[in-house]
């Protein structure tokens, strides 16, 4: 079997996969179109959630407190 025949076989395989994916994409696009404008929102337009420095510090303190409690329990159980 030559390398050329292997490449051609892979090319056909990829083309079949592309055709299948294109069919799925067409179906999804037609479903979105049927739903109307509610489906036209772009994913990129989602706003990033931003926490203030104070909120991050509060979450950090709470996490450290939780872990200290867990470590204290583990230390007590080990003794």
Backbone as XML, in Angstrom:
<?xml version="1.0"?>
<chain id="A" units="angstrom">
  <residue number="1" name="UNK">
    <atom name="N" x="0.849" y="-1.173" z="0.000"/>
    <atom name="CA" x="0.000" y="0.000" z="0.000"/>
    <atom name="C" x="0.896" y="1.237" z="0.000"/>
  </residue>
  <residue number="2" name="UNK">
    <atom name="N" x="0.676" y="2.095" z="-0.947"/>
    <atom name="CA" x="1.533" y="3.274" z="-1.061"/>
    <atom name="C" x="1.021" y="4.386" z="-0.152"/>
  </residue>
  <residue number="3" name="UNK">
    <atom name="N" x="1.893" y="5.290" z="0.098"/>
    <atom name="CA" x="1.559" y="6.430" z="0.947"/>
    <atom name="C" x="0.475" y="7.280" z="0.310"/>
  </residue>
  <residue number="4" name="UNK">
    <atom name="N" x="0.472" y="7.331" z="-1.010"/>
    <atom name="CA" x="-0.527" y="8.118" z="-1.727"/>
    <atom name="C" x="-1.931" y="7.556" z="-1.512"/>
  </residue>
  <residue number="5" name="UNK">
    <atom name="N" x="-2.059" y="6.244" z="-1.532"/>
    <atom name="CA" x="-3.376" y="5.643" z="-1.321"/>
    <atom name="C" x="-3.848" y="5.859" z="0.115"/>
  </residue>
  <residue number="6" name="UNK">
    <atom name="N" x="-2.934" y="5.846" z="1.051"/>
    <atom name="CA" x="-3.291" y="6.110" z="2.451"/>
    <atom name="C" x="-3.776" y="7.546" z="2.605"/>
  </residue>
  <residue number="7" name="UNK">
    <atom name="N" x="-3.082" y="8.460" z="1.964"/>
    <atom name="CA" x="-3.471" y="9.873" z="2.026"/>
    <atom name="C" x="-4.844" y="10.074" z="1.396"/>
  </residue>
  <residue number="8" name="UNK">
    <atom name="N" x="-5.078" y="9.442" z="0.262"/>
    <atom name="CA" x="-6.390" y="9.577" z="-0.409"/>
    <atom name="C" x="-7.504" y="9.002" z="0.456"/>
  </residue>
  <residue number="9" name="UNK">
    <atom name="N" x="-7.229" y="7.875" z="1.123"/>
    <atom name="CA" x="-8.243" y="7.266" z="1.984"/>
    <atom name="C" x="-8.566" y="8.209" z="3.159"/>
  </residue>
  <residue number="10" name="UNK">
    <atom name="N" x="-7.534" y="8.797" z="3.738"/>
    <atom name="CA" x="-7.745" y="9.746" z="4.832"/>
    <atom name="C" x="-8.493" y="10.984" z="4.352"/>
  </residue>
  <residue number="11" name="UNK">
    <atom name="N" x="-8.181" y="11.411" z="3.127"/>
    <atom name="CA" x="-8.868" y="12.564" z="2.556"/>
    <atom name="C" x="-10.366" y="12.279" z="2.419"/>
  </residue>
  <residue number="12" name="UNK">
    <atom name="N" x="-10.712" y="11.095" z="1.925"/>
    <atom name="CA" x="-12.121" y="10.721" z="1.794"/>
    <atom name="C" x="-12.798" y="10.656" z="3.154"/>
  </residue>
  <residue number="13" name="UNK">
    <atom name="N" x="-12.084" y="10.129" z="4.119"/>
    <atom name="CA" x="-12.624" y="10.017" z="5.477"/>
    <atom name="C" x="-12.928" y="11.404" z="6.059"/>
  </residue>
  <residue number="14" name="UNK">
    <atom name="N" x="-11.989" y="12.320" z="5.881"/>
    <atom name="CA" x="-12.173" y="13.682" z="6.387"/>
    <atom name="C" x="-13.316" y="14.382" z="5.656"/>
  </residue>
  <residue number="15" name="UNK">
    <atom name="N" x="-13.426" y="14.164" z="4.348"/>
    <atom name="CA" x="-14.516" y="14.773" z="3.580"/>
    <atom name="C" x="-15.871" y="14.260" z="4.046"/>
  </residue>
  <residue number="16" name="UNK">
    <atom name="N" x="-15.951" y="12.949" z="4.375"/>
    <atom name="CA" x="-17.211" y="12.395" z="4.904"/>
    <atom name="C" x="-17.556" y="13.032" z="6.245"/>
  </residue>
  <residue number="17" name="UNK">
    <atom name="N" x="-16.547" y="13.198" z="7.095"/>
    <atom name="CA" x="-16.768" y="13.831" z="8.387"/>
    <atom name="C" x="-17.221" y="15.272" z="8.215"/>
  </residue>
  <residue number="18" name="UNK">
    <atom name="N" x="-16.601" y="15.979" z="7.266"/>
    <atom name="CA" x="-16.990" y="17.367" z="7.013"/>
    <atom name="C" x="-18.433" y="17.454" z="6.525"/>
  </residue>
  <residue number="19" name="UNK">
    <atom name="N" x="-18.821" y="16.530" z="5.646"/>
    <atom name="CA" x="-20.192" y="16.537" z="5.134"/>
    <atom name="C" x="-21.179" y="16.276" z="6.263"/>
  </residue>
  <residue number="20" name="UNK">
    <atom name="N" x="-20.843" y="15.350" z="7.147"/>
    <atom name="CA" x="-21.716" y="15.055" z="8.287"/>
    <atom name="C" x="-21.838" y="16.267" z="9.197"/>
  </residue>
  <residue number="21" name="UNK">
    <atom name="N" x="-20.718" y="16.905" z="9.502"/>
    <atom name="CA" x="-20.729" y="18.089" z="10.361"/>
    <atom name="C" x="-21.466" y="19.252" z="9.704"/>
  </residue>
  <residue number="22" name="UNK">
    <atom name="N" x="-21.307" y="19.393" z="8.390"/>
    <atom name="CA" x="-22.021" y="20.462" z="7.682"/>
    <atom name="C" x="-23.520" y="20.245" z="7.771"/>
  </residue>
  <residue number="23" name="UNK">
    <atom name="N" x="-23.952" y="18.975" z="7.656"/>
    <atom name="CA" x="-25.370" y="18.667" z="7.796"/>
    <atom name="C" x="-25.886" y="19.000" z="9.187"/>
  </residue>
  <residue number="24" name="UNK">
    <atom name="N" x="-25.092" y="18.686" z="10.207"/>
    <atom name="CA" x="-25.486" y="19.020" z="11.577"/>
    <atom name="C" x="-25.550" y="20.527" z="11.765"/>
  </residue>
  <residue number="25" name="UNK">
    <atom name="N" x="-24.573" y="21.240" z="11.209"/>
    <atom name="CA" x="-24.548" y="22.692" z="11.315"/>
    <atom name="C" x="-25.766" y="23.302" z="10.634"/>
  </residue>
  <residue number="26" name="UNK">
    <atom name="N" x="-26.102" y="22.811" z="9.449"/>
    <atom name="CA" x="-27.277" y="23.311" z="8.732"/>
    <atom name="C" x="-28.541" y="23.089" z="9.557"/>
  </residue>
  <residue number="27" name="UNK">
    <atom name="N" x="-28.648" y="21.917" z="10.178"/>
    <atom name="CA" x="-29.815" y="21.632" z="11.012"/>
    <atom name="C" x="-29.899" y="22.561" z="12.199"/>
  </residue>
  <residue number="28" name="UNK">
    <atom name="N" x="-28.765" y="22.811" z="12.847"/>
    <atom name="CA" x="-28.750" y="23.716" z="13.992"/>
    <atom name="C" x="-29.084" y="25.140" z="13.590"/>
  </residue>
  <residue number="29" name="UNK">
    <atom name="N" x="-28.564" y="25.563" z="12.438"/>
    <atom name="CA" x="-28.848" y="26.914" z="11.969"/>
    <atom name="C" x="-30.318" y="27.080" z="11.619"/>
  </residue>
  <residue number="30" name="UNK">
    <atom name="N" x="-30.918" y="26.057" z="11.015"/>
    <atom name="CA" x="-32.336" y="26.165" z="10.682"/>
    <atom name="C" x="-33.186" y="26.144" z="11.946"/>
  </residue>
  <residue number="31" name="UNK">
    <atom name="N" x="-32.774" y="25.388" z="12.948"/>
    <atom name="CA" x="-33.508" y="25.385" z="14.221"/>
    <atom name="C" x="-33.406" y="26.746" z="14.889"/>
  </residue>
  <residue number="32" name="UNK">
    <atom name="N" x="-32.223" y="27.339" z="14.853"/>
    <atom name="CA" x="-32.039" y="28.665" z="15.440"/>
    <atom name="C" x="-32.862" y="29.702" z="14.694"/>
  </residue>
  <residue number="33" name="UNK">
    <atom name="N" x="-32.905" y="29.562" z="13.387"/>
    <atom name="CA" x="-33.688" y="30.494" z="12.576"/>
    <atom name="C" x="-35.175" y="30.366" z="12.900"/>
  </residue>
  <residue number="34" name="UNK">
    <atom name="N" x="-35.623" y="29.123" z="13.126"/>
    <atom name="CA" x="-37.030" y="28.891" z="13.454"/>
    <atom name="C" x="-37.372" y="29.499" z="14.809"/>
  </residue>
  <residue number="35" name="UNK">
    <atom name="N" x="-36.416" y="29.506" z="15.720"/>
    <atom name="CA" x="-36.662" y="30.085" z="17.045"/>
    <atom name="C" x="-36.692" y="31.609" z="16.995"/>
  </residue>
  <residue number="36" name="UNK">
    <atom name="N" x="-36.074" y="32.161" z="16.001"/>
    <atom name="CA" x="-36.130" y="33.606" z="15.827"/>
    <atom name="C" x="-35.005" y="34.330" z="16.521"/>
  </residue>
  <residue number="37" name="UNK">
    <atom name="N" x="-35.283" y="35.546" z="16.907"/>
    <atom name="CA" x="-34.254" y="36.418" z="17.458"/>
    <atom name="C" x="-33.734" y="35.945" z="18.801"/>
  </residue>
  <residue number="38" name="UNK">
    <atom name="N" x="-34.504" y="35.147" z="19.526"/>
    <atom name="CA" x="-34.039" y="34.688" z="20.826"/>
    <atom name="C" x="-32.801" y="33.813" z="20.702"/>
  </residue>
  <residue number="39" name="UNK">
    <atom name="N" x="-32.592" y="33.211" z="19.556"/>
    <atom name="CA" x="-31.427" y="32.343" z="19.343"/>
    <atom name="C" x="-30.281" y="33.071" z="18.663"/>
  </residue>
  <residue number="40" name="UNK">
    <atom name="N" x="-30.457" y="34.336" z="18.351"/>
    <atom name="CA" x="-29.430" y="35.060" z="17.610"/>
    <atom name="C" x="-28.378" y="35.710" z="18.488"/>
  </residue>
  <residue number="41" name="UNK">
    <atom name="N" x="-28.521" y="35.593" z="19.811"/>
    <atom name="CA" x="-27.498" y="36.175" z="20.680"/>
    <atom name="C" x="-26.177" y="35.466" z="20.441"/>
  </residue>
  <residue number="42" name="UNK">
    <atom name="N" x="-25.143" y="36.224" z="20.407"/>
    <atom name="CA" x="-23.827" y="35.637" z="20.207"/>
    <atom name="C" x="-23.232" y="35.290" z="21.559"/>
  </residue>
  <residue number="43" name="UNK">
    <atom name="N" x="-22.478" y="34.202" z="21.583"/>
    <atom name="CA" x="-21.862" y="33.781" z="22.824"/>
    <atom name="C" x="-20.808" y="34.783" z="23.286"/>
  </residue>
  <residue number="44" name="UNK">
    <atom name="N" x="-20.183" y="35.442" z="22.343"/>
    <atom name="CA" x="-19.135" y="36.391" z="22.688"/>
    <atom name="C" x="-19.686" y="37.615" z="23.406"/>
  </residue>
  <residue number="45" name="UNK">
    <atom name="N" x="-20.974" y="37.865" z="23.292"/>
    <atom name="CA" x="-21.544" y="39.052" z="23.904"/>
    <atom name="C" x="-21.840" y="38.849" z="25.391"/>
  </residue>
  <residue number="46" name="UNK">
    <atom name="N" x="-21.631" y="37.646" z="25.899"/>
    <atom name="CA" x="-21.859" y="37.407" z="27.319"/>
    <atom name="C" x="-20.834" y="38.196" z="28.117"/>
  </residue>
  <residue number="47" name="UNK">
    <atom name="N" x="-21.318" y="38.893" z="29.142"/>
    <atom name="CA" x="-20.427" y="39.732" z="29.923"/>
    <atom name="C" x="-19.685" y="38.897" z="30.953"/>
  </residue>
  <residue number="48" name="UNK">
    <atom name="N" x="-18.450" y="39.255" z="31.151"/>
    <atom name="CA" x="-17.609" y="38.561" z="32.116"/>
    <atom name="C" x="-17.970" y="39.055" z="33.515"/>
  </residue>
  <residue number="49" name="UNK">
    <atom name="N" x="-18.112" y="38.106" z="34.440"/>
    <atom name="CA" x="-18.424" y="38.492" z="35.811"/>
    <atom name="C" x="-17.132" y="38.933" z="36.495"/>
  </residue>
  <residue number="50" name="UNK">
    <atom name="N" x="-17.182" y="40.098" z="37.079"/>
    <atom name="CA" x="-16.001" y="40.665" z="37.713"/>
    <atom name="C" x="-16.286" y="40.859" z="39.193"/>
  </residue>
  <residue number="51" name="UNK">
    <atom name="N" x="-15.362" y="40.419" z="40.027"/>
    <atom name="CA" x="-15.491" y="40.606" z="41.471"/>
    <atom name="C" x="-14.578" y="41.738" z="41.910"/>
  </residue>
  <residue number="52" name="UNK">
    <atom name="N" x="-15.016" y="42.457" z="42.911"/>
    <atom name="CA" x="-14.172" y="43.506" z="43.455"/>
    <atom name="C" x="-13.057" y="42.870" z="44.268"/>
  </residue>
  <residue number="53" name="UNK">
    <atom name="N" x="-12.042" y="43.650" z="44.560"/>
    <atom name="CA" x="-10.921" y="43.148" z="45.353"/>
    <atom name="C" x="-11.398" y="42.760" z="46.751"/>
  </residue>
  <residue number="54" name="UNK">
    <atom name="N" x="-12.332" y="43.522" z="47.287"/>
    <atom name="CA" x="-12.853" y="43.220" z="48.621"/>
    <atom name="C" x="-13.596" y="41.891" z="48.620"/>
  </residue>
  <residue number="55" name="UNK">
    <atom name="N" x="-14.362" y="41.635" z="47.563"/>
    <atom name="CA" x="-15.105" y="40.375" z="47.478"/>
    <atom name="C" x="-14.150" y="39.199" z="47.339"/>
  </residue>
  <residue number="56" name="UNK">
    <atom name="N" x="-13.103" y="39.365" z="46.530"/>
    <atom name="CA" x="-12.102" y="38.292" z="46.396"/>
    <atom name="C" x="-11.404" y="38.026" z="47.720"/>
  </residue>
  <residue number="57" name="UNK">
    <atom name="N" x="-11.075" y="39.096" z="48.467"/>
    <atom name="CA" x="-10.413" y="38.947" z="49.761"/>
    <atom name="C" x="-11.332" y="38.238" z="50.755"/>
  </residue>
  <residue number="58" name="UNK">
    <atom name="N" x="-12.607" y="38.585" z="50.732"/>
    <atom name="CA" x="-13.575" y="37.952" z="51.626"/>
    <atom name="C" x="-13.701" y="36.462" z="51.315"/>
  </residue>
  <residue number="59" name="UNK">
    <atom name="N" x="-13.746" y="36.121" z="50.018"/>
    <atom name="CA" x="-13.828" y="34.714" z="49.620"/>
    <atom name="C" x="-12.558" y="33.972" z="50.032"/>
  </residue>
  <residue number="60" name="UNK">
    <atom name="N" x="-11.411" y="34.624" z="49.900"/>
    <atom name="CA" x="-10.142" y="34.009" z="50.278"/>
    <atom name="C" x="-10.098" y="33.729" z="51.774"/>
  </residue>
  <residue number="61" name="UNK">
    <atom name="N" x="-10.525" y="34.701" z="52.567"/>
    <atom name="CA" x="-10.552" y="34.496" z="54.022"/>
    <atom name="C" x="-11.478" y="33.351" z="54.404"/>
  </residue>
  <residue number="62" name="UNK">
    <atom name="N" x="-12.628" y="33.283" z="53.756"/>
    <atom name="CA" x="-13.593" y="32.225" z="54.058"/>
    <atom name="C" x="-13.027" y="30.856" z="53.687"/>
  </residue>
  <residue number="63" name="UNK">
    <atom name="N" x="-12.359" y="30.772" z="52.543"/>
    <atom name="CA" x="-11.764" y="29.501" z="52.114"/>
    <atom name="C" x="-10.660" y="29.076" z="53.072"/>
  </residue>
  <residue number="64" name="UNK">
    <atom name="N" x="-9.825" y="30.027" z="53.489"/>
    <atom name="CA" x="-8.743" y="29.711" z="54.428"/>
    <atom name="C" x="-9.315" y="29.238" z="55.764"/>
  </residue>
  <residue number="65" name="UNK">
    <atom name="N" x="-10.405" y="29.860" z="56.190"/>
    <atom name="CA" x="-11.050" y="29.458" z="57.441"/>
    <atom name="C" x="-11.601" y="28.039" z="57.325"/>
  </residue>
  <residue number="66" name="UNK">
    <atom name="N" x="-12.231" y="27.724" z="56.177"/>
    <atom name="CA" x="-12.760" y="26.367" z="55.962"/>
    <atom name="C" x="-11.643" y="25.337" z="55.983"/>
  </residue>
  <residue number="67" name="UNK">
    <atom name="N" x="-10.556" y="25.639" z="55.287"/>
    <atom name="CA" x="-9.441" y="24.686" z="55.242"/>
    <atom name="C" x="-8.784" y="24.538" z="56.605"/>
  </residue>
  <residue number="68" name="UNK">
    <atom name="N" x="-8.689" y="25.610" z="57.371"/>
    <atom name="CA" x="-8.114" y="25.520" z="58.723"/>
    <atom name="C" x="-8.969" y="24.598" z="59.585"/>
  </residue>
  <residue number="69" name="UNK">
    <atom name="N" x="-10.268" y="24.699" z="59.444"/>
    <atom name="CA" x="-11.185" y="23.839" z="60.198"/>
    <atom name="C" x="-10.995" y="22.371" z="59.805"/>
  </residue>
  <residue number="70" name="UNK">
    <atom name="N" x="-10.856" y="22.116" z="58.504"/>
    <atom name="CA" x="-10.656" y="20.745" z="58.015"/>
    <atom name="C" x="-9.327" y="20.196" z="58.523"/>
  </residue>
  <residue number="71" name="UNK">
    <atom name="N" x="-8.282" y="21.019" z="58.452"/>
    <atom name="CA" x="-6.967" y="20.573" z="58.916"/>
    <atom name="C" x="-6.971" y="20.307" z="60.415"/>
  </residue>
  <residue number="72" name="UNK">
    <atom name="N" x="-7.683" y="21.128" z="61.164"/>
    <atom name="CA" x="-7.759" y="20.939" z="62.611"/>
    <atom name="C" x="-8.458" y="19.624" z="62.921"/>
  </residue>
  <residue number="73" name="UNK">
    <atom name="N" x="-9.531" y="19.307" z="62.196"/>
    <atom name="CA" x="-10.226" y="18.031" z="62.392"/>
    <atom name="C" x="-9.309" y="16.859" z="62.076"/>
  </residue>
  <residue number="74" name="UNK">
    <atom name="N" x="-8.555" y="16.972" z="60.982"/>
    <atom name="CA" x="-7.658" y="15.893" z="60.572"/>
    <atom name="C" x="-6.540" y="15.712" z="61.601"/>
  </residue>
  <residue number="75" name="UNK">
    <atom name="N" x="-6.033" y="16.801" z="62.131"/>
    <atom name="CA" x="-4.973" y="16.737" z="63.128"/>
    <atom name="C" x="-5.490" y="16.100" z="64.412"/>
  </residue>
  <residue number="76" name="UNK">
    <atom name="N" x="-6.721" y="16.472" z="64.789"/>
    <atom name="CA" x="-7.335" y="15.917" z="65.989"/>
    <atom name="C" x="-7.601" y="14.421" z="65.818"/>
  </residue>
  <residue number="77" name="UNK">
    <atom name="N" x="-8.014" y="14.012" z="64.644"/>
    <atom name="CA" x="-8.298" y="12.591" z="64.367"/>
    <atom name="C" x="-7.003" y="11.794" z="64.336"/>
  </residue>
  <residue number="78" name="UNK">
    <atom name="N" x="-5.906" y="12.406" z="63.927"/>
    <atom name="CA" x="-4.625" y="11.703" z="63.851"/>
    <atom name="C" x="-4.025" y="11.455" z="65.238"/>
  </residue>
  <residue number="79" name="UNK">
    <atom name="N" x="-4.388" y="12.277" z="66.185"/>
    <atom name="CA" x="-3.832" y="12.146" z="67.539"/>
    <atom name="C" x="-4.506" y="11.072" z="68.328"/>
  </residue>
</chain>
